[in-house]
């Protein structure tokens, strides 16, 4: 392995030589295929005569007569049951909106009874905050490791003060 690193330029020249040999072989095969395809087709492509492409038709001197549309008339814009289908779809959409409004109201009522509303939530948050402030700081290392807040702070300080992960 050391020989390869010591003689890297020799190795590169050998690899480039092998690649060029393979490329020349592939090019010669592609050239042979192209020659075979050229010999399989006739030398001059078939070109139809001008009359075959655009045959001459006699042009009428008078435009074609207009057909009277009185009997058939234009197609109707709306079908017979359109109004009924539109009314039914509108009723379904309105019912769906009402169901959603009822479900939202039920969710709000359930939330208000289970959590006690915003005032109760604020009171719980204040009690939690005041409980943390009132607790004295742990004196021993064992007590500090049992406290989750102290443990979190220790991990964060370790991440900040340690060398970066890439340099470890």
HUHUTA-V974647 format. One record per residue. N is the residue number from 1. SS is DSSP state (A for helix, B for strand, O for the rest). PSI is psi as a letter, one per 30 degrees, with the letter a starting at -180 (999 if undefined). Layout:
n=[N:N]
ss=[SS:SS]
psi=[PSI:PSI]
//
This chain:
n=[1:2:3:4:5:6:7:8:9:10:11:12:13:14:15:16:17:18:19:20:21:22:23:24:25:26:27:28:29:30:31:32:33:34:35:36:37:38:39:40:41:42:43:44:45:46:47:48:49:50:51:52:53:54:55:56:57:58:59:60:61:62:63:64:65:66:67:68:69:70:71:72:73:74:75:76:77:78:79:80:81:82:83:84:85:86:87:88:89:90:91:92:93:94:95:96:97:98:99:100:101:102:103:104:105:106:107:108:109:110:111:112:113:114:115:116:117:118:119:120:121:122:123:124:125:126:127:128:129:130:131:132:133:134:135:136:137:138:139:140:141:142:143:144:145:146:147:148:149:150:151:152:153:154:155:156:157:158:159:160:161:162:163:164:165:166:167:168]
ss=[O:A:A:A:A:A:O:A:A:A:A:A:A:A:A:A:A:A:A:A:A:A:A:A:A:A:A:A:A:A:A:A:A:A:A:A:A:A:A:A:O:O:O:O:O:O:O:O:O:A:A:A:A:O:O:O:O:O:O:O:O:O:O:O:O:O:O:O:O:O:O:O:O:O:O:O:O:O:O:O:O:A:A:A:A:A:A:A:A:A:A:A:A:A:A:A:A:A:A:A:A:A:A:A:A:A:A:A:A:A:A:A:A:A:A:O:A:A:A:A:A:A:A:A:A:A:A:A:A:A:A:A:A:A:O:O:O:O:O:O:A:A:A:A:A:A:O:A:A:A:A:A:A:A:A:A:A:A:A:A:A:O:O:O:A:A:A:O]
psi=[e:e:e:e:e:e:h:e:e:e:e:e:e:e:e:e:e:e:e:e:e:e:e:e:e:e:e:e:e:e:e:e:e:e:e:e:e:e:f:f:l:l:e:k:l:k:j:l:l:e:e:e:e:i:k:k:k:k:k:k:f:k:l:k:k:k:k:k:g:e:e:e:l:l:k:k:e:k:l:e:g:e:e:e:e:e:e:e:e:e:e:e:e:e:e:e:e:e:e:e:e:e:e:e:e:e:e:e:e:e:e:e:e:e:f:g:a:e:e:e:e:e:e:e:e:e:e:e:e:e:e:e:e:f:k:l:k:k:e:l:e:e:e:e:f:f:k:e:e:e:e:e:e:e:e:e:e:e:e:e:f:l:l:l:e:f:f:999]
//
